[in-house]
Amino acid sequence: MKRYSAFAIAREALSNHQRWERAWKKPAAPKSRYDVIIVGAGGHGLATAYYLGKRFGITNVAVLEKGWLGGGNTGRNTTIIRSNYLQDASAAIYEKSRSLYETMSQDLNYNVMFSPRGVMMLAQTEHEVRGYRRTAHANALQGVKTEFILPRRVKELCPIINLDGPRYPVLGALWQARGGTARHDAVAWGYARACSAMGMDIIEKCEVTGIDRDGDRVTGVQTTRGAISCDKLGIVVAGHSGVLADMAGFRLPVESVALQALVSEPIKPIMDVVVMANTVHGYMSQSDKGEMVIGGGADGYNNYTQRGSFHHIEETVRALVETFPMVSRLKMLRQWGGIVDMTGDRSPILSKTPVEGVFINCGWGTGGFKAIPGSGWGFAELMARGQSPLCDAFSLGRFREGRFIDESVAAGVAH
Ligand SMILES: Cc1cc2nc3c(=O)[nH]c(=O)nc-3n(C[C@H](O)[C@H](O)[C@H](O)COP(=O)(O)OP(=O)(O)OC[C@H]3O[C@@H](n4cnc5c(N)ncnc54)[C@H](O)[C@@H]3O)c2cc1C
């Protein structure tokens, strides 16, 4: 892999930028066997493959993707990165992830445009004030730097905000100064390039249609491009986790729903922080192109559309207009949805499964972009060693044993 650098840009300019090599290889066909197969070339699948190679020297790996790389939720989210969760197990994995984002561009030699611009979660009821103060105390004990700030500071950090609100006044906010955003596609592309450089195969347009077993042990997968055998299989398919689990012969406590987002026309810089208004339910940041990136709600019923229902657009825009009145004068450019996989306690599943050799990474719901590097770090360890301190609390067994990691009350939304 040729390193990207200012020098490389100058060198390639001499040939009118005609000689850049492909960022990652596209193998003509999958091999008949790999040590490890990862299903799903989203951020979590690619990060898992990357750390399998980087931390454990396992490089005979294929990442199989039914569509195109990063075309699932990884390329559809609003890119909020924060680690101010309530429970210790969550804070550990999300903070590991946030800290890996800080150096990701250097690690991957790929600019993922990590922008630690600060994330604030508005408190608009007394209940939220109490909840966020509690989270700030928990974060202090966990070593995660957050603070509860008062309305005056909120206004200083985000002058376009309306503190009085027609329905709910702003009473304060939970503020994480080192939270922020990153370029979602670049995260997928950067990992793909690094995996390819280690000799791994990333096979797009290759849908897994069946999982082969010998008794209780996995032996390989059936795909639209033929059968492929493997020793270990990682299922990392977000909203399709239930479908893949069904192929393997077990059930998952997850529901798949559509979550949507929209962007406005680009405008001059007006906002250099991320704001989440969870009571009225809308959140917003400004992209480097100037578009206002707006996140909406999840559908209240299970479905597999990548679109989302219309009334959520109306509710989201209403929430945004009361929080930031200037939004009423913006034109919206486009809207889209992704299929997110929700667990009952709103925490992920990183676990072995009833089928030996099959591991599952899912349940990130509406908030897994921020977790990509941390999840890949821990899940690779779980797949390589059979155990990982970052993942142990997130096993499937917690649903059977009642050891829930309840983040649903800590953050009404988990983005
Ligand atoms: C609108 C929206 C806004 C969001 N905002 C945020 C946010 O601000 N911050 C945040 O942290 N998170 C956010 N999220 C959540 C975040 O996007 C996801 O949690 C995360 O991207 C999940 O990554 P993944 O790699 O697990 O899944 P994905 O990126 O969905 O990748 C899974 C891949 O598996 C593939 N696949 C499925 N079935 C098969 C099969 N049978 N064979 C082969 N491949 C298969 C899919 O095609 C897909 O590419 C948001 C999500 C949405 C939809």
The ligand as an SDF file (V2000), in Angstrom:
LIG
                    3D

 53 58  0  0  0  0  0  0  0  0999 V2000
  -30.3690    7.6640   10.0140 C   0  0  0  0  0  0  0  0  0  0  0  0
  -29.3700    7.0920   10.9700 C   0  0  0  0  0  0  0  0  0  0  0  0
  -28.6840    7.9510   11.8210 C   0  0  0  0  0  0  0  0  0  0  0  0
  -27.7430    7.4530   12.7160 C   0  0  0  0  0  0  0  0  0  0  0  0
  -27.0060    8.3390   13.4650 N   0  0  0  0  0  0  0  0  0  0  0  0
  -26.0050    7.8720   14.2500 C   0  0  0  0  0  0  0  0  0  0  0  0
  -25.1570    8.7960   14.9360 C   0  0  0  0  0  0  0  0  0  0  0  0
  -25.3000   10.0220   14.7960 O   0  0  0  0  0  0  0  0  0  0  0  0
  -24.1650    8.2870   15.7210 N   0  0  0  0  0  0  0  0  0  0  0  0
  -23.9930    6.9510   15.8750 C   0  0  0  0  0  0  0  0  0  0  0  0
  -23.1100    6.5660   16.6440 O   0  0  0  0  0  0  0  0  0  0  0  0
  -24.7540    6.0580   15.2030 N   0  0  0  0  0  0  0  0  0  0  0  0
  -25.7510    6.4810   14.3960 C   0  0  0  0  0  0  0  0  0  0  0  0
  -26.5310    5.5860   13.6960 N   0  0  0  0  0  0  0  0  0  0  0  0
  -26.3260    4.1290   13.8870 C   0  0  0  0  0  0  0  0  0  0  0  0
  -25.1470    3.6210   13.0780 C   0  0  0  0  0  0  0  0  0  0  0  0
  -25.2360    4.0480   11.7500 O   0  0  0  0  0  0  0  0  0  0  0  0
  -25.1040    2.0910   13.1140 C   0  0  0  0  0  0  0  0  0  0  0  0
  -25.2020    1.6280   14.4480 O   0  0  0  0  0  0  0  0  0  0  0  0
  -23.7890    1.5670   12.5460 C   0  0  0  0  0  0  0  0  0  0  0  0
  -23.4740    2.1970   11.3340 O   0  0  0  0  0  0  0  0  0  0  0  0
  -23.9080    0.0700   12.3300 C   0  0  0  0  0  0  0  0  0  0  0  0
  -22.7670   -0.3430   11.6120 O   0  0  0  0  0  0  0  0  0  0  0  0
  -22.6500   -1.8340   11.1290 P   0  0  0  0  0  0  0  0  0  0  0  0
  -21.3150   -1.9900   10.4930 O   0  0  0  0  0  0  0  0  0  0  0  0
  -22.9970   -2.7350   12.2520 O   0  0  0  0  0  0  0  0  0  0  0  0
  -23.8530   -1.9890   10.0980 O   0  0  0  0  0  0  0  0  0  0  0  0
  -24.0150   -1.5700    8.5640 P   0  0  0  0  0  0  0  0  0  0  0  0
  -23.2070   -0.3820    8.2180 O   0  0  0  0  0  0  0  0  0  0  0  0
  -25.4760   -1.5210    8.2920 O   0  0  0  0  0  0  0  0  0  0  0  0
  -23.3550   -2.8010    7.8140 O   0  0  0  0  0  0  0  0  0  0  0  0
  -23.9570   -4.0720    7.7510 C   0  0  0  0  0  0  0  0  0  0  0  0
  -23.7480   -4.5820    6.3460 C   0  0  0  0  0  0  0  0  0  0  0  0
  -24.1790   -5.9400    6.2860 O   0  0  0  0  0  0  0  0  0  0  0  0
  -24.6310   -6.1600    4.9650 C   0  0  0  0  0  0  0  0  0  0  0  0
  -25.4540   -7.3710    4.9300 N   0  0  0  0  0  0  0  0  0  0  0  0
  -26.6920   -7.5850    5.4540 C   0  0  0  0  0  0  0  0  0  0  0  0
  -27.1150   -8.8310    5.1790 N   0  0  0  0  0  0  0  0  0  0  0  0
  -26.1290   -9.4450    4.4900 C   0  0  0  0  0  0  0  0  0  0  0  0
  -25.9730  -10.7390    3.9100 C   0  0  0  0  0  0  0  0  0  0  0  0
  -26.9370  -11.6830    4.0100 N   0  0  0  0  0  0  0  0  0  0  0  0
  -24.8230  -11.0180    3.2480 N   0  0  0  0  0  0  0  0  0  0  0  0
  -23.8310  -10.0950    3.1330 C   0  0  0  0  0  0  0  0  0  0  0  0
  -23.9380   -8.8510    3.6480 N   0  0  0  0  0  0  0  0  0  0  0  0
  -25.0610   -8.5290    4.3250 C   0  0  0  0  0  0  0  0  0  0  0  0
  -25.4250   -4.8830    4.6530 C   0  0  0  0  0  0  0  0  0  0  0  0
  -25.5900   -4.7190    3.2540 O   0  0  0  0  0  0  0  0  0  0  0  0
  -24.5570   -3.8200    5.2990 C   0  0  0  0  0  0  0  0  0  0  0  0
  -23.6760   -3.1880    4.4020 O   0  0  0  0  0  0  0  0  0  0  0  0
  -27.4980    6.0570   12.7910 C   0  0  0  0  0  0  0  0  0  0  0  0
  -28.1860    5.1800   11.9360 C   0  0  0  0  0  0  0  0  0  0  0  0
  -29.1020    5.6940   11.0230 C   0  0  0  0  0  0  0  0  0  0  0  0
  -29.8100    4.7520   10.1050 C   0  0  0  0  0  0  0  0  0  0  0  0
  1  2  1  0
  2  3  1  0
  2 52  2  0
  3  4  2  0
  4  5  1  0
  4 50  1  0
  5  6  2  0
  6  7  1  0
  6 13  1  0
  7  8  2  0
  7  9  1  0
  9 10  1  0
 10 11  2  0
 10 12  1  0
 12 13  2  0
 13 14  1  0
 14 15  1  0
 14 50  1  0
 15 16  1  0
 16 17  1  0
 16 18  1  0
 18 19  1  0
 18 20  1  0
 20 21  1  0
 20 22  1  0
 22 23  1  0
 23 24  1  0
 24 25  2  0
 24 26  1  0
 24 27  1  0
 27 28  1  0
 28 29  2  0
 28 30  1  0
 28 31  1  0
 31 32  1  0
 32 33  1  0
 33 34  1  0
 33 48  1  0
 34 35  1  0
 35 36  1  0
 35 46  1  0
 36 37  1  0
 36 45  1  0
 37 38  2  0
 38 39  1  0
 39 40  1  0
 39 45  2  0
 40 41  1  0
 40 42  2  0
 42 43  1  0
 43 44  2  0
 44 45  1  0
 46 47  1  0
 46 48  1  0
 48 49  1  0
 50 51  2  0
 51 52  1  0
 52 53  1  0
M  END
$$$$
